[in-house]
């Protein structure tokens, strides 16, 4: 069906109808953003899904930027109300965390946009959204601090624990959107996260991960500076690493070839010497990323003494990699927009990891139902490759992330 022409006359809606239709547009757009990223939002298509013409949509939002900004504003409003409601719970710190989780992973939660792709909004809006999100994370941190004081929680870093939990909540919503799961999966995820907070994934609460290989040992090999081909490969890898780092921070659609060249301190001609266009660069970054994930998997099997240790080594290596100068490209908010090959490789990683966890459960090493945490485990480390505060850019962070995932919060 063709959209209405600009000359078509649309009667303005009443205030009550306007509010309902505006809410409907935000909900549909937020769902679309979680499935395929903010760049996929199209006013005409969203309007059609809402039973409105494109011209009618312009009564509510003047362009895509205004609509996506409204989605982020609604998301932050919802999260702010959820954290305030949780803080008001008359109970323990764990009760307050459970309240926050259950509100985020709810039927309403599937229509709340994940705070990704902020660089596709106007710079002043992006800064404002980031500041508001930090306030929510800070209040989540205060609940964890209270739990430590009350001796209900282990002595972990409250700030790190708050960011890990927030990221896992976001990843659960992204994964459900990617897999086409409905609200029941989100609601079940709230229970899964609650059990993780209480018990972690390991039965042995004294377990410590030791002898983890360095990610650089898996990546790097000596380069013969007299070998032009070897030097060329190293330059290519640096290009892909720098591009991946920017893609992770700003999002793929918000990053330009100019941005990448500026980061490397080179000309665009240098970039185009290695890639034909941005699409090829993205494919090469994904190839590099999934090759890295495969190496991490193999290292987990090689160095791990058991199924649980293998899984935690993988997580440690992923955390190391995201904190490195040239990280692999993280799987983006637009999971559903991945080319088929990479969707298949992504689900293959999920399946292998799930199989590994089930072996750990059968061996009595991991708690029952730990396999239900696999689809959000990536949230424990992918946040490190985004706007990670300098406080976490240290060698101890990967171990802290793994320890939290292994043992949860509660004593």
FENZI-V612097 format. One record per backbone hydrogen bond with DSSP energy under -0.5 kcal/mol. NH is the residue of the N-H (numbers start at 1). CO is the residue of the C=O. Records with the same first field share a line. If there is no record, write none. Layout:
NH = CO, CO
//
This chain:
8 = 5
10 = 8
18 = 14
19 = 15
20 = 16
21 = 17
22 = 18
23 = 19
24 = 20
25 = 21
26 = 22
27 = 23
28 = 24
29 = 25
30 = 26
31 = 27
32 = 28
33 = 29
34 = 30
35 = 31
36 = 32
37 = 33
40 = 37
41 = 38
46 = 42
47 = 43
48 = 44
49 = 45
50 = 46
51 = 48
52 = 47
57 = 53
58 = 54
59 = 56
60 = 57
61 = 57
67 = 63
68 = 64
69 = 65
70 = 66
71 = 67
72 = 68
73 = 69
74 = 70
75 = 71
76 = 72
77 = 73
78 = 74
79 = 75
80 = 76
81 = 77
82 = 78
83 = 79
84 = 80
85 = 81
86 = 82
87 = 83
88 = 84
89 = 86
91 = 89
96 = 92
97 = 93
98 = 94
99 = 95
100 = 96
101 = 97
102 = 98
103 = 99
104 = 100
105 = 101
106 = 104
110 = 106, 107
111 = 108
112 = 109
113 = 111
116 = 114
120 = 117
121 = 118
125 = 122
126 = 122
127 = 123
128 = 124
129 = 125
130 = 126
131 = 127
132 = 128
133 = 129
134 = 130
135 = 131
136 = 132
137 = 133
138 = 134
139 = 135
140 = 136
141 = 137
142 = 138
143 = 139
144 = 140
145 = 141
146 = 142
147 = 143
148 = 144
149 = 145
150 = 146
151 = 148
152 = 147
153 = 147
154 = 409
156 = 154
158 = 156
161 = 157
162 = 158
163 = 159
164 = 160
165 = 161
166 = 162
167 = 163
168 = 164
169 = 165
170 = 166
171 = 167
172 = 168
173 = 169
174 = 170
175 = 171
176 = 172
177 = 173
178 = 174
179 = 175
180 = 176
181 = 176
185 = 182
186 = 182
187 = 183
188 = 184
189 = 185
190 = 186
191 = 187
192 = 188
193 = 189
194 = 190
195 = 191
196 = 192
197 = 193
198 = 194
199 = 195
200 = 196
201 = 406
202 = 406
203 = 365
204 = 365
205 = 203
207 = 204
217 = 214
218 = 214
219 = 215
220 = 216
224 = 222
225 = 223
227 = 224
228 = 226
231 = 227
232 = 228
233 = 229
234 = 230
235 = 231
236 = 232
237 = 233
238 = 234
239 = 235
240 = 236
241 = 237
242 = 238
243 = 239
244 = 240
245 = 241
246 = 242
247 = 243
248 = 244
249 = 245
250 = 246
251 = 246, 247
255 = 251, 252
260 = 256
261 = 257
262 = 258
263 = 259
264 = 260
265 = 261
266 = 261
270 = 267
271 = 267
272 = 268
273 = 269, 270
274 = 270, 271
275 = 271
281 = 277
282 = 278
283 = 279
284 = 280
285 = 281
286 = 282
287 = 283
288 = 284
289 = 285
290 = 286
291 = 287
292 = 288
293 = 289
294 = 290
295 = 291
296 = 292
297 = 293
298 = 294
299 = 295
300 = 296
301 = 297
302 = 298
303 = 299
304 = 300
310 = 306
311 = 307
312 = 308
313 = 309
314 = 310
315 = 311
316 = 312
317 = 313
318 = 314
319 = 315
320 = 316
321 = 317
322 = 318
323 = 319
324 = 320, 321
327 = 324
329 = 285
335 = 333
336 = 35
337 = 334
338 = 335
342 = 339
343 = 339
344 = 340
345 = 341
346 = 342
347 = 343
348 = 344
349 = 345
350 = 346
351 = 347
352 = 348
353 = 349
354 = 350
355 = 351
356 = 352
357 = 353
358 = 354
359 = 355
360 = 356
361 = 357
362 = 358
363 = 359
364 = 361
365 = 360
366 = 360
367 = 201
370 = 367
372 = 369
373 = 370
374 = 371
376 = 373
377 = 373, 374
378 = 374
379 = 376
380 = 377
381 = 378
382 = 378
384 = 381
385 = 382
386 = 383
388 = 386
392 = 389
393 = 390
394 = 392
397 = 394
400 = 396
401 = 397
402 = 398
403 = 399
404 = 400
405 = 401
406 = 402
407 = 403
408 = 404
409 = 197
410 = 197
411 = 152
//
